[in-house]
């Protein structure tokens, strides 16, 4: 079993927690607004304009609150799926032999983190975990989801950029040119993709069932470079904790 360092993505965990707090606050505001309206509406009044104004104001406020609840709820669900996806992939990577080390949630300063850095006999891999569902395709140098570009960003560029960041970090720490292979892995069984082990814009894009095969079939790397990379990454985690 591979050695695993680190925990789930702090960046995604913060998004999940912040949106959960927002959902609680918005729900409480919804309850208070409803209570105020129904208290005012049930009072004995003959002022029709006041009653109409109260009704319109209440409907506008409730509509805004519902939209905010839906928006925050979608972000919360996406963050939860992201963390679940990371857990699934961490469990899969743990099946690698004990000659491999897995560095989870590797963060560079205040920037976003790399989900997983895998170091072992086959080399160094920067693994980006995705939880999207649906058909994954390729068009105009980018991935598509159900026929449309991904909304948040070009995730191929994201994955490649993260691999280059790891490469630069290792070069700065070891003075050695260590190639880092970028991988995007979709954990959901509801994700459909047919890229095999070939690269898309220099990035491997696979389902979780192909992940270990992709790593194990990669050419063996130079042992001294792997040892140096593992030492540098391990020291980073020890200093962070």
N, C-alpha and C positions, 0 to 999 in steps of 0.2 A: 504494500500500500504506500502511495506517495505521501510525502511529508507536506502538510498544509500550514502555512503561516498567514495570519491575518483573519479578518472577519468580513461580514457582508459589507457592501458598499455604504460608507458613511454618508456619501453624497445623496444616494437614493433614500436612505433611511431618514435623513433630515427632511427631504421632500415629503415623505410619507407622514412623518410626525407633524410637520407644520400644517399640512392640509387636513389632517385629522383634527387638529386643534381648531382650524378655521371652520370645519364642518360643525363642530360642537357649538362654537360661538354663533354661527349663522342660524343653527336650529333654535338656539335659545332666543335669539332676536326674533325669529319667526313666531315662536310661542308668545313672546311678550307683545308683539305687534297685533297678533290675533286677539289676545286678551283685551288690549286697549280698545280695539275696534268693536268687539262684541259688547264690551261694557258701555261704550258710547252709543252704539246702535240700539241697545235695549232701554236706554233712558227715555223717559216721556218727553218728546219734543215735537213741536208742530212746525219747525223750521225745515221745510223741504230742501232748501238750498244747502243748509248745513248737513243734512242727511246725505244728500247727493255728493257733496264734497268729501265727506268721510268715506263713502263707498268707493269713490274714484281713487282717493289717496291710498286707501287700503289695498285696492287691486294693483295699483302701480308698485307699491312697496312689496307686496307679496310676489309679484312677477319678477322684480329685481332679485329678491331673496332666492326664489326658485332657480333662476338662471345661475346665480352664484353657487348654490348648492350643487347643481348639476355639474358645473365646471370644476369645482373643488373635488367633487365625488369622482369624476373621471380621472383627475390627476392622482387621487389617492389610490384608486383601483389599479391604475397603470404602474404606480410605484410599488404596490404590493405584488403585482405580477412580476415586476422586475426583480424584486428580492427573492421571490419564490423561484424564478428562473435561475438566479445565481446559486441558490441552494441546490437545485437539481444538477446544475453543471459542476458544482463543487463535488457533489457525490460521485459524478461520473469520472471526473479527473482523479479523484482519490483512488480509483481502480488501477491507475498506472503503477508500475513497479516502484519499489522504494529507492530506486536510483533517480527518481524525479522529485523535484520540489515545486510546490504550488504556492505562489504568493498572491494572496487575495486582497482586492481593494487597495492596490498600490497607488498612493497619492503623491503627486508632485506639488509641493507647496499648497497654495489655496485653489489650485485648478482641480478639475474633475479627475477622478481616479481611473485606473485601468482595472477592469474587472478581475482578470487573472493574468499572471505572468507564469508560464510553465518553463522550467529549466530542467534539462536532463540530457541523456546521451544523444538524443536526436536534435538538440539545439535549444534555442530560446523562442518562445511563442507568446505573443500578446493576444489574449483571447477576450473578445467583446461578446457579452451575453445579451441575447435578445429574446423577448417573450411574445413577439407578435404572432398572430394567427392569420391564416389565409395563404393564398398563393404568392410565393416570392419569385419575382422575375427580374430581368435585366434589360434596361433600355437607356440609351443616351449616356452611357458610362456611369449609370447609377442603378441601384436596386429599386424595384417597384413592389408595392404591396397591393394585391388584388387589382393590378393593372395601373395603379397610380403611384407617382413618386412618394417616398416616405415624407410625412409632413414635417417632422422635426428637423431633419438635416440629411445630408448625404452621408449615410453611415459607412459607405466604402471609404470615403475620405477620412472619416472619423477614425476608423480602425487602422488605416494606414498611418495616419498622423500619430496615433498612440504608439504604434510599433516604432516609429522614428524617434519619438520621445524617449522610449525605453532604450533604444540604441544609443542615443546621445548621452543619456544618463550613465549607461554602462561604460561608454567610451571615456567619459569624464572621470569615472571612478577607477577604471582598470587600465586605461591607456590602450586597450585592445579593440580592434574592429570586430564586433560580435553581431552577426546578422540576426535580426529579430523577425520572425514570420508572423504576419497579421492574420488573425482568424476571426470571423464572425460566426457564432453558433446560435441557432434557433432551438430553444429547449422545448417548445410546445409541440405536442404530437399533432396539433391542428395546423401546423405550418407545413406547407407543401413547397418543396424546392428540388430541382433536378440538376444541380451543377456538378455533382460528383466531387472529385478531388481537384478539379482544375481551378485555376485562379480567375477571379473576376477583378480586373483593374489591379492586379498584383495582390489581391486579398482572397484567401480561401473562404468560401461561404458554405456552411454545412449544417445539417441537422445534428442533433445531439448523438444519434446512434453512429454517426460517422466520425465523431471527434477523436476518439482514441485511435482509430485506424489511421486517420490523417497524421497524427503525431507519431505513431509507431512506425509508419512507412516513410517518414522523412529521412534524408541521408544523415548519417552520424556526423556529429560536429567534433571539433578538436577538443579533447578532454581538458586541456589547460584553460581554454577560453570558458568552457562551461563551469569549471571550478571557480574561476575568477568572478564570473557573473553571479553564481549562487552566493558566494561570499559577500559581494557588494550588496545584493538584495537582502540577504539575511541581516547584515549589519544595519541597513536602513530600517528594517522592522524593529530590531532591538533598540535602536536609538529613539524611534517613534513611540515605543511603549515604555 
